């Protein structure tokens, strides 16, 4: 028993020493550990991020400051915070990565935040959208969005467009609760009313009973946040089949509901849905044209890229900028100094990193699903520029 205790202490000491000591050896590579779900119910999250990373590297090469960029992918099978934490420890201690990146789901990002803090590793968030994430480590910068950032504007838009009585349906975890609160607070502040508030399980929700509750409440509209993919398809199918559309109940939502990647498979069920979001594949700009071209070239079976692919693309842009400015010698504190205030001409429009919160500042667009050349797209028609996370203002 005593020998086991001594061995455990030795391992713990080695682990702590590895975190504390700066790398004293020459490196020919800059290593980026990407932690995300590449299998399981959220496999598309990791695949979209991987697609965005590949698109960036195809366009800009795989070397920075005379060093090769090495991407090390780790699959959480998520949502699995304990696995994410273990993978981060391995990446830091064994693989000696310079950056941690990825993080499709909030529980996984929160689990890894203490590792980034202790190891002083820049942690680039490419999706996880709960407001509190950047407060959990000084070494986190987010290039995706927060749910309050994209939900609060819908509360403004709804009242201006005579949508006063609203039911809400959100996934019962951090991002869903953030979305519900930000939208509801803004709607009520503007004179609206929440007539029904429903939270559904994150894993495998059965929407039928919840949709019936919405129908019975007879709202002007239902505000929805569910994770992009299978759940958005299931909700919209139930919405049509159970007569909410026929009853005149509108759908307003975050853009996760009409995710670009799954929108073609959802078909006409989504036509007319209004969302607020920070990216659409239909966005018109030279930067988006280049992104779409490179994504298609490097992901021939990948379908249409979505907001996670764009955040990964921009996250790699940030990693390249940091690596260039530091001459390939990555130091956590110096890297964060470069990230704070960083500006990027993104495929979604101009973005920057708020120096105070290390969260992304960006335009939030109001979009409507319409047919473009025979296919459904999120067509932007209004915008809220320079949106910060209202939860941190």
N, C-alpha and C positions, 0 to 999 in steps of 0.2 A: 504493500500500500504506500509506504514511504517513497519507494523508488518511482512509483507512478506519479506521485505528487511532485517530486523533483523534476521528472521529465516534463510534466505539464508546465511547471514554472519556467523551465528552460525554453520551451516553445514560445510561451507568452513573452519572455524577455527578448527573444530573437525577433518576434513579430513587432514589438514596440520599437526596438532598435532600428529595424528596417524602415519604419514609418518616420522616425525622428531624424535619421541621418540623410543628408543630401547625397545624391549619386556622385561618386568620386571617379567614375570611369568614363572614358570616351564612348560615345554612342554614335553609331552610324545610322540609327533610325530614330524617328519620333513615333512612339507607340500610342495608339488610341484604342482603349478598351470600350467596346460598344455593348452595353447590357440592355437586352430587350427580349420580348417574346418572339421567337422564331418558329414555335410550334404551339399547339394547344389552341384554346378559343380565341386568343388575340394574336395569332401568328401573323396576320396581315400587318399589324403594327410594326413588327420588326422588319418585315419584307419591304414595307414602304420606306422605312428609314434606310435600309440597305440600298434600295433603289436610288434614293436621293444622294447618298454618299458616293455611289458609283457614278452617278451623273456628274457630280462636282469634279471627281478625280479624272473622269474622261475629258472634261473640258479644260482642266487646269493642271493636269499631270499628277504624278505621285511622288514628287520631290519638292522640298521646301528648304531654303537655306542650306543647300548642299546635302540634305539628309532625306532618306526615303521615309515616306509615311506608311506605317504598317497598321492595318486595322485588324483587331482581334475581336471577333464576335463571340458573345456568350449568351446562351439561350436560357431564359428563366422559366419557360413553359407557362408563364404567368396567368393571373396575378399571384406572384410568389415572393413576398418580401424577404423571407429567410434565405431563399436561393439567391436572390439578387445580392444580398449582403455577403454571402459566402463567395460568390463570383467576384465581387468587388475586391474582397480581401485577397483572393488569388491573383487578380490582375495587378494589384499594388505590390504584393510581396514577391510573388513568383515571376510574373511577367514584367514587372517594373515599368508599368505604363506611365506616360507623361500626362495623358488626359483620360478622364472617365466621360462617357457620353452615352446617348440613347435615352432610355427610361420612358417607355410608352405609358406606364401606369403609375399613378401617385403612390400607392403603398410601396412600390419598389424604389422609387426615388427617395422617399422618406427613410427607408431602411439603409440606403447607401450614404445618405448625407453625413452621418457621423464618421464614416470611413474617409470621405473626402476632407472633412475638417481635420481629422487627426493626421492624415497623410499629406495634407496641403496640396491636394491634386485638383486642378480645375475640373469642374463637373458641368458638362454642357447638356442642358435639358432640351431634348428634341420633341417632346410631346407633353409629358405629365403636367396637368393644368390646374391643380389645386393652389390657391393663392399662397398658402403658407410655406411652400417648398423652399423658396429662396431665403427664408428666415432661419432655416435649419443648418446652414453652413455658410461661412464667409466665402467659400470657394465655388459657389453655384452661380451660373449665369443661364438664363432661360431664353431660348430662341424660338419658342412655339407661341404660347398664349397663356392667359389664365381664363377660367370660366367667367369670373366677374367681368373681365374686360370685354368679352363678347356678348354677355347676357344682359348687362345693364342697358346698353343702347336699345335693345329690343323693348325694354320697358318704356323708353321715350317714344320710340317709333309707333308702338301699339296705340297709345292714347291719341297721338296725332292723327291716327287713321281709324278712329272711332271703334277701337277694340277696348272695351272697358271691363267686362266680366270674363275672367280667365281661369281655367283649370290648369294645374301644373302636373307634369309627370316627369320624374327624374330618377336616374339610377341612384341607389342608396349607398353612396360612398362620397369621398371628399369632393370631387369635381361636380357631381350631381347636386350636392347640398350647397356648394358655392353658387352654382347656376341658379338654383331655386331662390336662394336668398337675394342675389343681386337683381334678378328680374323682378321678383315680388316686391322688394323694397322700392325699386324705382317706379313700378306700376302704381303701387298704393300711394306713394308720394305724389304722383301726378294725378291722383283722383280715381284710380281704378280699384278693382276688387278681385281678390282671389276667392273663387267659389268652391274650389276643391283642390287639395294638395296631396299628391300621391307620390310615394317613394317605392320603387320596385327593386327587387334583388339584383345585385351586379351580375351574378351568374344565372343564366338560363331562366329569365323571367317569363311567366305566362301572362301575356298582356290582356287576354280576353276579359277577365273580370274587371280590370282597371279601366279598360276602354268602355265597358258598360257603365261604370260609375261616372265617367266623363259625360257620356250621352245623357244620363239621368240628371246631371247637374245643369244641363242646357246652357253652357257658357257661349260667349261670342267666339272664343278660340281656345285651343289647348296649346300651352307652351311645353316643349319637349326637350329634354336632354337625355339621350342614351348613348352608350359607346358606339362609335361608327362600326358598321359591318352588319352582322347577322341580326342584331337587335333592331337596328333602324329599318331593315327590310321587314322584319316581323311586325313592328309597330305600324308601319304604313299599310301593310296588307290588312291588318285588323281594323285600322281606321276606315278603310274603304268598305270592307266586307260587313262591318257592323253598323254601317249607315251614318257615321258621323259626317261624312262629306255631304250626303243627301240631306242631313238635318241642318246644314249651313254652318257647322262648326269648323272654323278655319284652323289650320295648323301653322303655328309660328314656333321657331326653334333656333337652337344653335346649329351651326353648319355640320356638326357631326351627323345629324339626321339625314342630310342629303350629301353625304360624303362622296366626293368626286369618283373615288375608286369603285364604289358599289352602285352609283347612280344609274349607270346603264342597265344593270340587272333589275333595278327597281321599276323601270319603265314608266308608264303613264300614271302610276299611283302617286307620283310625287309632283305632277304638274300643278303649278300654282302655289306650292309651299314657299313661304317667306322665311328666310333665315338671316341672322347676323353672323358674320364670320370674317376671318382675316385673309382667306385665300380661296380663289376659284380657278379651276383649270381654264376657265373662259376669260380670265383677266387679260386685258390687252396692254402689253408692254414688250419692248425688246428683250428685257431680262426674262420674262416668262416664255417668250418664244424660244430663247436659247435653252432654257431649262427643259421645256417640253421636248425639244429636239434631242437633247442629250439623254434625257430619261428614256425616250423611245429607243434610242440607239443602243443603250447599255442594258435595257430591261425588255427585250423583245416579247416576253410572255407576261410582262408586268401589268398590262392594262393601263388605265388612266392614273397618273400620279395624284396624290392628295396632299393635304396640309402637313402630314407627317413627313412625307418625302421632301417638301419644301423646307421644313424646319431642319431636317438633317442636312440638306444642301447648304442652308445658311449657317448651320452649326460648323460644317466643314470649312466654309469661308472664314469663320471666326478663328478656327484652329490654325488655318494657314496664315491669317494675319498675325496672330500671336507668335507663331513660330518664326515668321519673317522678322518681326520687330525685335525678337529676342535672339536672333541669330542662330536659331536651332537649339539654344540652351534653355530648356523649359524650367522655370522657377515658379512655384505656385503663386506667391505674392506678386511677382512682376507680371505674371500672366493675367491676374485679376485686374491689375492696374491698366493693362491694355484693353481688357474687355469692357471695363466701365466707361460708358460714353461712346462705345464703338458704333459706327454707322455703316449700314450695308444697303446697297441698291438690290433689294430682293426681288424674286419673281412675283411676290405679292404686292410690291410697292416699297417705298423707303421704310426702313426700320432702324431703331437704335436701342441701345441698352441703357436704361436709367442708371446713372452712377450710384444713386442712393439705395435702390432696391435690387439691382442687377436683374430686373425683369424687362421684357421687351416692350417697347413703345411702338405702336403701329396704327394703321388705318383699319377700322372695322367697317365692313361693307354690308349694306342691306341688299339681299339677292332674292330673285324669284326663279323657280325652276321653269324653264321654257325649252321648247324644241329649237335646237340650232343644227341645221343640216340634218334634220331627222332624228337627232339624239338629244336626250335631256341634259341640260347644263344649268349651273347656277349663274344666272345673268345678273351682274351688279347694276343697281340703278340708283343707289344713294350711298352716302358714306359718313362716318364719324372719324375725322382725321386725328392723328396724334393721341390716340387713346392709351392711357396708362391703366394699370390695374386699380379700379376704384376701391378695392379692399385695402390698398396701401396709401391712399391719399388723405 
